[in-house]
Amino acid sequence: MTDQKRAVILLSGGLDSATVVAMARAEGYSCYTMSFDYGQRHRAELEAAARVARDLGVVEHKVIGLNLDGMGGSALTDSSIDVPQGPSEGIPVTYVPARNTVFLSLALGWAEVLEARDIFIGVNALDYAGYPDCRPEYIESFERMANLATKAGVEGPGFRILAPLQNRSKADIVKAGVGLGVDYSLTVSCYQADTDGRACGKCDSCRLRAEGFQAAEITDPTRYF
């Protein structure tokens, strides 16, 4: 282990998580990124995550296999549930049960192995108000749990769960990423992207991304099918 501060970063391959990697790098972190092959219908995001990791020069990019599609219950893991074509009220069907809790738990384990104190996640409370595991109180609660449940939390310096995009608009996120050199053409945000990473242009994620680029007055490099 070196003396440089290390961070584990959840990297989906989408716009938000790519921006978070760039932010952590700009803050001087040695970045370790983690993605999950969890049975999602938009598996093209995994190739996008690998591209982003290479482009932003992370130390190591790890892909963990999970079987969340075995449980179903989400339009992202169950092909019999349609992805909504417009805004949803309440908790949307694209919510994956316990996904962020599972992802953060595995990131916590890797951080403890790496002796990294900081874990970054790209949740956004403003754009994704319908997801209960994107709220500030959830992030705060997970951080408390992390410091109760680990050796590093009990005997060491403990952990911080950092969500730097928590209260930013999508336009602000796009502007920040462009300023940090993020190549958004490498990313995939669509909930039902095809195998080539082309987007549908109709789902909530596509809509929010397009609105963000438009509000930021920056050309969106998204490819559509």
Secondary structure, 3 states (H helix, E strand, C coil): CCCCCEEEEECCCCHHHHHHHHHHHHCCCEEEEEEEECCCCCCHHHHHHHHHHHHCCCCEEEEEECCHHHCCCCCCCCCCCCCCCCCCCCCCCCCCCCHHHHHHHHHHHHHHHHCCCEEECCCCCCCCCCCHHHCHHHHHHHHHHHHHHCHHHHHCCCCEEECCCCCCCHHHHHHHHHHCCCCHHHCCCCCCCCCCCCECCCCHHHHHHHHHHHHHCCCCCCCEC
